[in-house]
Amino acid sequence: MTAPACHLCEDAYTLLTERAEQGLLQLTVVEMQSPQGESLIARHRPPLFPMVLLDDRLLSCGRLSRGKLDRVLESPV
């Protein structure tokens, strides 16, 4: 989920796009002001943006850690 004029959101988008192009995940971007965004905010209450969900579970809020993302994507399901 992204917020307007958020440089951390832009950084996360770049990282997630790279992983999506590698076939490691499917990326869906949700704007915080959209109805879906408002619903996700109510459910997860992120303190910072971006909020990254993986399989509908909260992965991170704020700066997305490349290492954490890669560890989660590499772990067996």
C-alpha positions as CSV (number, residue, x, y, z in Angstrom):
1,M,0.0,0.0,0.0
2,T,1.4,3.4,-0.9
3,A,0.9,6.9,0.3
4,P,1.2,10.1,-1.9
5,A,4.7,11.6,-2.3
6,C,6.3,8.8,-0.2
7,H,10.0,8.1,-1.0
8,L,9.9,4.8,1.0
9,C,6.9,3.7,-1.1
10,E,8.9,4.4,-4.3
11,D,11.9,2.4,-2.9
12,A,9.6,-0.5,-2.0
13,Y,7.9,-0.4,-5.4
14,T,11.3,-0.7,-7.1
15,L,12.4,-3.6,-5.0
16,L,9.0,-5.4,-5.3
17,T,8.9,-4.8,-9.1
18,E,12.3,-6.4,-9.4
19,R,11.1,-9.5,-7.5
20,A,7.9,-9.6,-9.6
21,E,9.9,-9.5,-12.8
22,Q,11.9,-12.5,-11.5
23,G,8.7,-14.4,-11.0
24,L,9.0,-14.5,-7.2
25,L,5.8,-12.7,-6.4
26,Q,2.7,-11.1,-7.9
27,L,2.6,-7.3,-7.2
28,T,-0.6,-5.4,-6.6
29,V,-0.3,-1.7,-5.6
30,V,-3.1,-0.2,-3.5
31,E,-3.4,3.5,-2.8
32,M,-4.1,4.3,0.8
33,Q,-7.0,6.6,-0.2
34,S,-8.9,3.9,-2.2
35,P,-11.7,1.9,-0.7
36,Q,-9.5,-1.2,-0.6
37,G,-6.7,0.9,1.0
38,E,-9.0,2.2,3.7
39,S,-10.2,-1.3,4.5
40,L,-6.6,-2.6,4.8
41,I,-5.6,0.4,7.0
42,A,-8.5,-0.4,9.3
43,R,-7.5,-4.0,9.5
44,H,-3.7,-3.7,9.9
45,R,-3.3,-0.2,11.4
46,P,0.1,0.6,9.8
47,P,2.2,3.1,11.7
48,L,4.2,4.0,8.5
49,F,3.9,3.5,4.7
50,P,4.5,1.6,2.6
51,M,2.6,-1.3,4.1
52,V,3.7,-4.6,2.4
53,L,1.4,-7.6,2.7
54,L,2.5,-11.1,1.5
55,D,-0.3,-13.6,1.2
56,D,-2.6,-11.2,3.1
57,R,-0.2,-11.1,6.1
58,L,1.7,-8.0,7.2
59,L,5.3,-8.2,6.1
60,S,6.5,-4.7,6.8
61,C,5.6,-1.1,7.4
62,G,8.0,1.7,6.5
63,R,11.3,1.0,4.9
64,L,11.2,-2.5,3.2
65,S,14.2,-4.6,4.1
66,R,15.7,-6.3,1.0
67,G,17.2,-9.0,3.2
68,K,13.9,-9.7,5.0
69,L,12.0,-9.8,1.7
70,D,14.5,-12.2,0.1
71,R,14.5,-14.5,3.2
72,V,10.7,-14.7,3.1
73,L,10.6,-15.3,-0.6
74,E,13.2,-18.0,-0.4
75,S,11.7,-19.9,2.5
76,P,9.6,-23.0,1.7
77,V,5.8,-22.6,2.0
